[in-house]
């Protein structure tokens, strides 16, 4: 039974009040450990430690020194790969083969990537003509923004948290992280790696707890936090935005999605089916980029739905450490209750259930887990809640379309604007349609193919700002202009 503590000022500490909450294995419902719940005292201690660290040498390291520290963090994660892997899978229930290929290696890569990205982060300079013709030189300097509040979700805990922490540290900031209450373990484990990599105490801090009236809200409301970066639900983003307004603190938000998949009749059917199965069911549909609305050109609609059904029915539900498992449970019973409300609403609103639609029978101890069946529906109207709201489960609604203009209008008919996947072998059409979609990222004949140099984020209710490459480095630095009369 594990006990997860806060990491403040380079040390693991329990809550002053000794208040704790229970963590459960999503696959069985069994208790797997307890986590200390932070309150005002812990947030105060972490923010003070982070502020103090900025007065030390951390923000003034040379480029070579900083790059070396970041690479040592990446090496430290890789050196303890199996420990991180087991912790992440234990907290989330996601299959080991997925986390070993995506979550843990990408988390290490976040640090090595930003170590290298920093080297190419250029300053601007301009020559200004002056009347005496000597001119003036204006150049920019980028400085750390200060103490960064990092609030992260449970679906890819270490990957999404380090996606923020790595560039923040690369730019010389200190951070206070509030990981999701569902998945506290890897953020805590990273503290050890930070110490071993020579990160000074107070640069990386973790306080566990919940959102409202708990560590999350206290962190975003703390006046000595200079900027807040958040990944999670849109409604939580709205609350955090209000907190950030006090003190006009900067924010970067990666929020929810209701992502369309668009399949044209001229697609490569095998690739489109395989890619769509991944985009709907990977991580049990708990990815902000998951496809939940699928539009298929009428000429191939019936065949596509049959092939999707076959693929969904071949998914293997099981424990994360079982080698054959391809689909894990949802994160918690609470989340399962929410997803099952949508499964019920789909039937009430007249959906045709192509496959799934309920709860699978799981053997032995798995019977107590947060399982739902992979589910495909057709036949719902465009204003159905299933088509409009983010469900965050292993499910999608499929609808036929007849023309390019029609499918562009359907895809854009949403308050979200995060991602889209488009399948067509007609390159001109792919470019034409992709550019008309109101999303931060549109994949063509692929899904979740990430180049860390490119901007990532969403438009409309899916976020504010972009992270990735130079876009992250810009957010985590304060820009200063210096004008020198020559
Ligand atoms: P959530 O918003 O419920 O929680 C995210 C984090 O915010 C948690 O750490 C939580 O404790 C904290 N929190 C909650 N209320 C808070 C408050 N009032 N003040 C401060 N912190 C608070 O989201 P979740 O359920 O953990 O994650 C799922 C959501 O995240 C989905 O909507 C998904 O689309 C989104 N998401 C988006 C991206 C992206 O890159 N756009 C990536 C992953 C997940």
Boltz pocket constraint, residues with backbone or C-beta under 6 A from the ligand:
constraints:
  - pocket:
      binder: B
      contacts: [[A, 151], [A, 152], [A, 153], [A, 154], [A, 155], [A, 160], [A, 178], [A, 179], [A, 180], [A, 181], [A, 209], [A, 210], [A, 211], [A, 212], [A, 215], [A, 216], [A, 217], [A, 220], [A, 231], [A, 232], [A, 233], [A, 234], [A, 236], [A, 237], [A, 239], [A, 240], [A, 253], [A, 254], [A, 255], [A, 256], [A, 257], [A, 287], [A, 288], [A, 289], [A, 390], [A, 392], [A, 418], [A, 458], [A, 462], [A, 463]]
      max_distance: 6.0
